[in-house]
Each structure stands twice: as C-alpha cells, then as structure tokens.
C-alpha cells in the first residue's frame, strides 16, 4: 500500500475492541489499502472516520472521505484467486465480471468487461453490459447514440430532448408563479376587507394569465354566498380577459353549474369572446352523451341546452336534435325487508332487502326544444325528433342549392 499517504493520516496505537470480527479490506482513493477489523465512527464534529484494527495493539484512524471501499477480505481473496485464472480468455473475464457484480465489486466488474471486449470485440453479452448497441454492424455506446440523436441524459435510464427539458423548466416556473397567485389573492382580499383605498383597483388591474387558476378557485369557492356578487362578478370579468386555458375551463364549467342566474348570464357573455368553441364543445358533449343514454339525469341536459342558447349555431342543429327526447338509467333504491329463495344448487338462502333494479326514465327536454326553435323560430315540431331532422335536412339542402346557383351566376 501507499505508506507515505497512510502515515500522513492519523495513526493511533490503542487497545480498543472493534465490533467487526471479520477482517475487511479498506481501499483508499489515493491507492493502496489496509486489511483488518473495521468500524465506522463519528468524531465530536460529526465527521465520519474508519477505524482499522490491524493487530491487537494498533488501530489506524482514516477519514471516511479518503476511503474508496470496504470489502470482506475473504471476498477480495476469492476475487484475486479467480482473476489469476482468467488469462487471455474473454469468456472467463465476462463470467468473472458477473461474479464481481453479484458480490458488489463494481470497479472490478467493469475492468473485466473491458478486458472481455478487448480480447473479443464481438462479445455480445459483455458489450451489452457496458451499454453498447450494434448499429449497422458497428458497436456504439448507447450514451453516444443518444447524444448523436440530440438527447440529454437526465438521470437513470431517462433521456430527453433539450426542447422538452426547456418546456418542463418553463412549466415548473409557471406552476410556481401560478401557486404564488393564491397567496397574492389572499393578501389582496385581506386588504379589501380592511377597506384599503387601492384594494379594489388592484384587483381590477390583474392581467397576469398565470393568475387564472387562483381566480378560478375563488369563483368556485365563493358559490353559495361566501362572497358578495360584486366580487364574484369581478372574478368572472377577470377570467374573461385572461388568455389562459384555465380561465376558459373555469368559465365553461361555471356556465353550466353557476346557481346565480344573473352571474351565469355574465359568464356566458364572457365566453362569447373568450372560449366560445370550448363552451359549445363541452355543452354539446352533454347532449350527445344524453342522446346515447350515458347521462344520469335530465337536469344536466336542461342546463347544457340553456347554456347553448347563448351560442345558437344552425350547423349544430342536427346534433342537438338527438337530445330532444332522452332516456336516463338510474339504479332504484334497494327496498327494505327480507327475501327468501332457493339458488341454482337447491340450497335456500336469505337476503336483506330486495335487489336494486335499474330504472329507465324517459325525458322530453323542453330547453332543447327551445334551442331548436331559436334556430328556426317559425318551426315547432314539439318533441318529434324525426320531423325536426327532416326540417333541418331540407333547410340545409336548400342552402347548399342556393350556394351552387350563386356560384354558377358568378361564372
């Protein structure tokens, strides 16, 4: 071992029994090592040291930061015995690398893998263990291959494109700023409650799109009279002017669920300029699901159709008409009482209450009818879906015929 290096470390001669009875090999980063019974301890400043008892009267004290590894001496002796038998045989070097990996000797394992591919450049298993892949007949390190593709190693087996990393960093910073708005709004509302002169003006002046989530949260939490309508109306106006998906999502949801009808109308007006397509798609989806029997109740259909009356679009008529009459499946409540019966095997049984049965309710949706009449004020076929379909199909064919004639006139 490197005795000059070792003598620069603290060496003490003491008679202190160490807990480790098995001899271990302590290797140093600077080279060399020592064998003995070992113990890792901390000094008064909580710095770790390795104590190595080399004979009954001598303990070497080494800074833990200088120690590369501590391994059982018999394991290293076995390794040295196996290493002496590998010679120039690539397969033996590979098998020894597997043994080293199993016995937690990573540096030795890598050395023998390197020896294996030096002796046999096409040793597939050794190449794979070192991270090589064969591309067009050439062995290429997977790391080099990924870098040639412009990817960056971000830890473990994960590689990402630089632009993806940039997007994620921007997203993290954006999320951080968005969360800070929760605290800012709380402070601004506290100032408003103290009736500070500029409190209301400061709220009205919010124009950061990243405030959308915090404002949406205020609008939702304020339902049920927790905040005055004037303040809730301000949340709606702020969401209407913020160009952010969260703002549109909150308005679309509130347009369907807001119990205050005056405020709901304000919400739908905001959606006319900021989120019209999202609103139409979301509310239409309710009608489509109801028409397919996948919506639990008629109330949701009525709310969606009422909201869509602010976004009348003749092109959607043939879609909306399917929700004129809908069926809703609900599980009927289980009836109290006891039931007795015999199973398929003939054994009798007893069950508390009668089994719940699915209940199908048919609904004629008046608000959907009103929506269709807003498209065609002169027509009213009640809840006759087929009659409405024929009417709108005829109107569409006439419109397309007019377009063709107009085109011929231009030529």
C-alpha positions in Angstrom: 0.0 0.0 0.0 1.0 3.7 -0.2 2.6 4.0 3.2 3.6 7.7 2.7 0.0 8.6 2.2 -1.1 6.5 5.1 1.4 8.0 7.5 0.0 11.5 6.7 -3.3 10.3 8.2 -3.9 9.9 11.8 -2.4 6.7 13.2 -3.1 5.8 16.9 -1.9 2.9 18.9 -4.7 1.9 21.3 -6.2 -1.2 22.6 -9.9 -0.9 21.7 -12.1 -3.9 20.7 -13.9 -3.3 17.4 -17.3 -4.7 16.7 -16.4 -6.3 13.4 -14.9 -9.7 13.9 -14.3 -10.5 10.2 -11.3 -9.0 8.6 -12.1 -6.4 5.8 -10.0 -4.8 3.1 -10.1 -1.0 3.2 -9.0 0.6 -0.2 -8.1 4.3 -0.5 -8.8 6.7 -3.3 -5.1 7.6 -3.5 -4.2 4.0 -4.0 -3.3 1.1 -1.7 -5.2 -0.1 1.3 -5.1 -2.0 4.6 -6.7 -5.1 6.0 -8.1 -5.5 9.5 -11.2 -5.4 11.6 -13.1 -2.1 10.9 -15.6 0.2 12.4 -17.1 3.5 11.1 -17.4 6.1 13.8 -18.1 9.9 14.1 -15.9 12.4 15.9 -17.0 15.3 18.0 -17.8 17.4 14.9 -19.9 14.5 13.4 -17.2 13.7 10.8 -17.1 10.1 9.9 -13.9 8.1 10.4 -12.9 4.5 9.6 -11.0 2.7 12.4 -9.0 -0.3 11.2 -7.5 -2.7 13.8 -4.5 -4.3 12.1 -3.2 -6.1 15.1 -4.2 -6.4 18.8 -2.4 -3.2 19.8 -2.8 -0.9 16.7 -5.8 0.9 15.3 -5.4 3.1 12.2 -7.9 6.0 12.0 -8.7 7.1 8.5 -11.0 9.9 7.3 -14.1 8.3 5.7 -13.8 10.8 2.8 -10.4 9.1 1.9 -11.9 5.6 1.8 -13.0 4.2 -1.6 -14.4 0.9 -0.4 -14.6 -1.5 2.5 -15.0 -5.2 1.5 -14.6 -8.5 3.3 -11.0 -9.7 2.9 -12.1 -13.2 2.1 -14.2 -11.8 -0.8 -11.2 -10.0 -2.2 -9.0 -13.0 -1.7 -11.5 -15.1 -3.7 -11.5 -12.4 -6.4 -7.8 -12.4 -6.7 -7.8 -16.2 -6.9 -10.4 -16.2 -9.7 -8.6 -13.3 -11.5 -5.4 -15.3 -11.7 -7.3 -18.0 -13.7 -8.8 -15.8 -16.4 -5.7 -15.4 -18.6 -6.5 -14.3 -22.1 -9.9 -15.9 -22.2 -12.7 -13.3 -23.0 -15.5 -15.6 -21.7 -13.7 -16.1 -18.4 -13.3 -12.4 -18.0 -17.0 -11.9 -18.7 -18.0 -14.6 -16.2 -15.8 -13.1 -13.5 -17.4 -9.7 -14.2 -20.8 -11.2 -13.4 -19.4 -12.7 -10.2 -17.9 -9.3 -9.3 -21.2 -7.6 -9.9 -23.1 -10.1 -7.7 -20.5 -9.6 -4.9 -20.7 -5.8 -5.1 -17.3 -5.2 -6.7 -18.3 -2.7 -9.4 -14.9 -1.4 -10.4 -13.5 -5.0 -10.8 -16.7 -5.9 -12.7 -16.2 -3.1 -15.2 -12.5 -3.9 -15.6 -13.2 -7.5 -16.6 -15.9 -6.4 -19.0 -13.4 -4.1 -20.7 -10.9 -6.9 -20.9 -13.5 -9.2 -22.4 -14.3 -6.9 -25.3 -10.6 -6.1 -25.8 -9.9 -9.9 -26.2 -13.1 -10.4 -28.2 -14.6 -7.2 -29.7 -17.8 -9.0 -30.7 -18.6 -10.5 -27.2 -22.3 -9.6 -27.3 -23.0 -10.1 -23.6 -20.0 -8.0 -22.5 -20.9 -5.3 -25.0 -24.5 -5.2 -23.8 -23.3 -5.0 -20.1 -21.2 -2.0 -21.0 -24.0 -0.2 -22.7 -23.2 -0.9 -26.4 -25.7 -1.5 -29.2 -24.9 -2.8 -32.6 -26.0 -0.2 -35.3 -25.3 -1.1 -38.9 -22.8 -3.7 -38.0 -20.8 -1.3 -35.7 -20.7 -1.3 -31.9 -21.8 2.0 -30.5 -22.2 3.1 -26.9 -25.9 3.7 -26.1 -24.9 7.0 -24.5 -23.1 8.1 -27.6 -26.0 7.0 -29.8 -28.5 9.0 -27.6 -26.2 12.1 -27.7 -25.9 11.8 -31.5 -29.7 12.0 -31.6 -29.6 15.2 -29.7 -30.8 13.8 -26.4 -29.6 14.7 -23.0 -29.1 12.3 -20.1 -31.2 13.4 -17.1 -30.6 10.5 -14.8 -31.1 6.8 -14.6 -32.2 5.4 -17.9 -34.0 8.6 -18.9 -33.0 10.8 -21.9 -34.9 13.8 -23.1 -34.7 16.3 -25.9 -33.3 19.7 -25.0 -36.6 21.4 -26.0 -38.5 19.0 -23.8 -36.2 19.9 -20.8 -36.8 23.6 -21.6 -40.5 23.1 -21.7 -40.5 21.3 -18.4 -38.4 24.0 -16.8 -40.7 26.7 -18.1 -43.7 24.7 -16.8 -42.1 24.3 -13.4 -41.5 28.0 -13.2 -45.0 28.7 -14.5 -46.6 26.4 -11.9 -44.5 28.1 -9.2 -45.7 31.5 -10.2 -49.3 30.3 -10.5 -49.2 28.9 -7.0 -47.8 32.2 -5.7 -51.0 33.9 -7.0 -53.0 32.1 -4.4 -51.1 33.9 -1.7 -51.2 37.2 -3.5 -55.0 37.0 -3.9 -55.4 36.2 -0.2 -53.3 39.3 0.6 -55.4 41.4 -1.8 -58.6 40.2 -0.3 -57.4 40.9 3.2 -56.6 44.5 2.0 -60.1 44.7 0.6 -61.6 43.6 3.9 -59.6 46.3 5.6 -61.1 48.8 3.1 -57.7 50.0 2.0 -58.0 52.7 -0.7 -56.5 50.9 -3.7 -57.6 47.4 -2.8 -60.4 47.2 -5.4 -58.4 48.9 -8.1 -55.5 46.5 -7.5 -57.9 43.5 -8.0 -59.3 45.0 -11.2 -55.8 45.6 -12.6 -54.8 41.9 -12.5 -53.8 40.9 -16.0 -51.3 38.1 -15.5 -52.6 34.9 -17.2 -50.9 32.8 -14.6 -53.4 34.2 -12.0 -56.2 32.2 -13.8 -56.1 29.2 -11.6 -56.2 31.2 -8.4 -59.1 33.4 -9.7 -61.0 30.3 -10.9 -60.6 28.8 -7.4 -62.0 32.0 -5.8 -65.0 31.9 -8.2 -65.8 28.2 -7.4 -65.3 28.6 -3.6 -67.5 31.7 -3.5 -70.6 29.8 -4.6 -73.4 29.8 -2.0 -73.0 33.4 -0.9 -69.5 33.3 0.6 -68.6 36.5 -1.3 -70.7 39.4 -2.5 -72.0 39.3 -6.1 -69.9 42.4 -6.9 -66.7 40.5 -6.1 -67.8 37.3 -7.8 -68.7 39.3 -10.9 -65.2 40.7 -10.8 -63.8 37.2 -10.9 -65.9 36.5 -14.0 -64.6 39.6 -15.8 -61.0 38.9 -14.9 -61.3 35.3 -16.2 -62.9 36.7 -19.4 -59.9 38.9 -20.1 -57.1 36.4 -19.2 -55.9 34.4 -22.2 -55.3 31.1 -20.4 -56.8 27.6 -20.8 -57.6 27.6 -17.1 -59.6 30.8 -17.4 -61.7 29.3 -20.3 -62.1 26.0 -18.5 -63.4 27.7 -15.3 -65.8 29.9 -17.3 -67.2 26.9 -19.2 -67.7 24.9 -16.0 -69.3 27.9 -14.3 -71.6 28.5 -17.3 -73.1 25.1 -16.6 -73.1 25.0 -12.8 -73.4 28.6 -11.5 -76.7 28.8 -9.5 -76.8 32.6 -9.7 -78.7 33.2 -13.0 -77.6 36.8 -13.4 -74.0 35.8 -12.9 -74.4 32.8 -15.1 -75.5 35.1 -17.9 -72.4 37.3 -17.3 -70.3 34.1 -17.6 -71.9 33.1 -20.9 -71.3 36.6 -22.3 -67.7 36.4 -21.4 -67.5 33.0 -23.2 -68.8 34.7 -26.3 -65.4 36.4 -26.8 -63.1 34.1 -24.7 -63.9 30.4 -25.0 -66.9 30.1 -27.4 -65.6 27.0 -29.1 -64.8 25.3 -25.8 -68.2 26.2 -24.4 -70.1 24.8 -27.5 -68.0 21.6 -27.5 -68.4 21.0 -23.7 -72.1 21.7 -23.6 -72.8 19.8 -26.8 -71.0 16.8 -25.3 -73.6 16.7 -22.5 -76.4 16.4 -25.1 -74.5 13.8 -27.1 -74.0 11.6 -24.1 -77.6 12.1 -23.1 -78.8 11.1 -26.6 -76.7 7.9 -26.2 -78.2 7.1 -22.8 -74.9 7.9 -21.0 -76.0 10.8 -18.9 -77.6 10.2 -15.5 -80.3 12.8 -15.4 -82.4 15.2 -17.4 -81.3 18.2 -15.3 -77.8 18.2 -16.8 -79.4 18.2 -20.3 -81.6 21.1 -19.4 -78.6 23.1 -18.1 -76.5 22.4 -21.1 -79.3 23.3 -23.6 -80.0 26.5 -21.7 -76.3 27.4 -21.9 -76.2 26.6 -25.6 -79.0 29.1 -26.2 -76.2 31.8 -25.9 -74.3 30.1 -28.7 -77.0 29.3 -31.3 -75.4 27.7 -34.4 -77.6 26.3 -37.2 -74.7 24.0 -38.2 -75.2 22.1 -34.9 -78.9 21.6 -35.2 -78.8 18.0 -36.4 -76.5 17.1 -33.5 -78.7 18.9 -30.9 -82.0 17.4 -32.1 -80.8 14.0 -31.0 -81.2 15.1 -27.4 -84.8 16.3 -27.7 -86.0 13.1 -26.1 -83.6 11.2 -23.9 -83.5 8.1 -21.6 -81.7 8.1 -18.3 -80.8 5.0 -16.4 -80.7 5.1 -12.6 -80.4 2.4 -10.0 -83.6 2.2 -8.0 -83.0 2.2 -4.2 -83.0 -1.1 -2.5 -86.3 -1.9 -0.7 -86.2 -2.8 3.0 -87.3 -6.2 4.2 -86.2 -9.8 4.0 -86.3 -12.1 0.9 -86.1 -15.9 0.8 -85.3 -18.1 -2.1 -83.5 -21.1 -3.5 -80.3 -21.0 -5.5 -79.4 -23.0 -8.6 -78.0 -25.7 -6.4 -81.2 -26.1 -4.4 -79.8 -24.5 -1.3 -82.1 -22.0 0.3 -80.9 -18.5 1.2 -81.9 -15.3 2.9 -81.1 -11.8 1.8 -81.8 -8.4 3.5 -83.9 -6.2 1.2 -84.9 -6.7 -2.4 -82.3 -6.4 -5.2 -81.8 -3.0 -6.7 -83.2 -2.7 -10.2 -82.2 -0.3 -12.9 -84.8 2.4 -13.6 -85.2 3.9 -17.0 -86.7 7.4 -17.2 -87.7 9.0 -20.5 -87.4 12.7 -20.6 -88.8 15.3 -23.1 -86.3 18.1 -22.8 -88.0 21.5 -23.2 -84.8 23.5 -23.2 -83.5 21.5 -26.2 -86.8 22.3 -28.0 -86.3 26.0 -27.2 -82.8 25.8 -28.5 -84.0 24.3 -31.8 -86.8 27.0 -32.1 -84.1 29.7 -31.7 -82.5 28.3 -34.8 -85.9 28.1 -36.7 -88.4 30.4 -34.9 -91.1 29.7 -37.5 -91.0 25.9 -36.9 -92.2 23.8 -34.0 -92.5 20.1 -34.2 -92.7 19.6 -30.5 -90.7 16.6 -29.4 -90.9 14.8 -32.8 -87.2 14.2 -33.5 -87.7 12.8 -37.0 -89.8 15.8 -38.0 -87.1 18.2 -36.8 -84.4 16.2 -38.6 -86.4 16.4 -41.9 -86.9 20.1 -41.5 -83.2 20.9 -40.8 -82.1 18.5 -43.6 -84.4 20.3 -46.0 -83.1 23.7 -44.9 -79.5 22.6 -45.4 -80.2 21.2 -48.9 -81.9 24.4 -49.9 -79.0 26.4 -48.6 -76.5 24.3 -50.5 -78.6 24.6 -53.7 -78.6 28.4 -53.3 -74.8 28.3 -53.0 -74.4 26.3 -56.2 -76.7 28.7 -58.1 -74.8 31.7 -56.8 -71.5 30.1 -57.9 -72.9 29.4 -61.4 -74.1 33.0 -61.7 -70.6 34.3 -60.8 -69.1 32.2 -63.7 
